[in-house]
């Protein structure tokens, strides 16, 4: 029994460590620097583990990390509400190491404000 537990630990421990490394985590975003950008959506990805969009703001394209689709849906942001070419406002925090990436706390689509966190 103990041998089987050791074997399972040897097999699954590296796998769980790899998953942890792959997930970027919210601690990588600088919550002391609030960004508030309005721009045009170039591309939208509405899938797990979280949505993303490319936002053109003042000649620069930002990668905006959104919430998981289930959370966006439950808070009133459906996939068909944002299309490429639409103007949206995003409030969030910049990534500490990845240039031109931010995590969105909220998004404004038309006159609707959606809290994402």
N, C-alpha and C positions, 0 to 999 in steps of 0.2 A: 504494500500500500504506500509506504513512504517512498519507495523507488518510483512508483507511478507518478506521485506528486512532484518529485524532483524532475522527472522527464517532462511533464507538462509545463513546469516552471521554465525549464531550459528552452522549450519550444516557443512558449507564448510571451515571455519577457521581452525578447528583442522586437517582436511584433508590436507590442503595446508601446514600447519606446519610439518606434518608427511613427506610429500614429500621432503621438504627442508632438514630435518634431514637425510633422507635416502641417498640423493645425497652427495657424499663425497667432492666434490668441489676441484678446483685446488689450492686454498689457503692452503690446507693441505700438500703441497709438498714444500720442502725447495729449493728454486731456487738459494740459495747461494752455494749449494753443487752439482756440476755437476758430474754425473756418466757417464762413457763411457765403456760399457761392450760388449764383444763378447762371445757368447756361443751357446749352442745347445738348440733348441726349444724342450721342452718336451710336451707341449700342446698348442693349439691355439683355442681361442674362437673368432669368427668373427660375432658378433651380437650386436644389440643395448642394452644399450645406448652407449657402446663403446667396441671395441675389447680388448682382454687381451691375454697375452701369459705367459707361464711359461718358464723361461730361466735359464738353468744351467750354472753358471759362477764360475769357481774355486771351485767346490765342494758345492756350495750353490745355491739353487733354488730361483730365484727372480720372483715375480709377476709383470709383466709389463703391465701397463694400456696404451692402445693405443687410437687412435681417433675413432669416430663413423665410421661404415662401409661406409656410404655415402661419408665422407671426404676421407677415405683411397682410395676408388674407384676413386674419382675424381682426386686424386693426383697420381694415377698409381699403387697403391698397392691392388691387387685383392686377394681374399681368396686362390686361388690355387697357389699363389707365395711362400707361406710358409707352410711347412709340418713338423710334428714332426721329429726330427733328423737333420733338416737343421741348418746350422750355420748362425746366424745373428748378427749384431752389433746394439746396442741400445744406444742412448744418451738421458739422461733425468735427472730427479731429484728425490731424495728419499722422501718417505712419512715421515712426521714429527713424527708420532706416531706408524705407523704400520711397524714393522721390515720386511725387505726383500721385500718391495713394492716400485716401482718407476713409475713415469709418463713419458712416452716417448715423447720427442720433435721430434726426427727423428729416422728412422730405415734404416739400410743398408741391402739390400737383394742382395747377389752377388755383382755386381759392381754398383748397383742402389741405390741412396740415395733418401729417401722419407721423406719430411717434413710433420709432423703430426699436428702441431699447427698453 
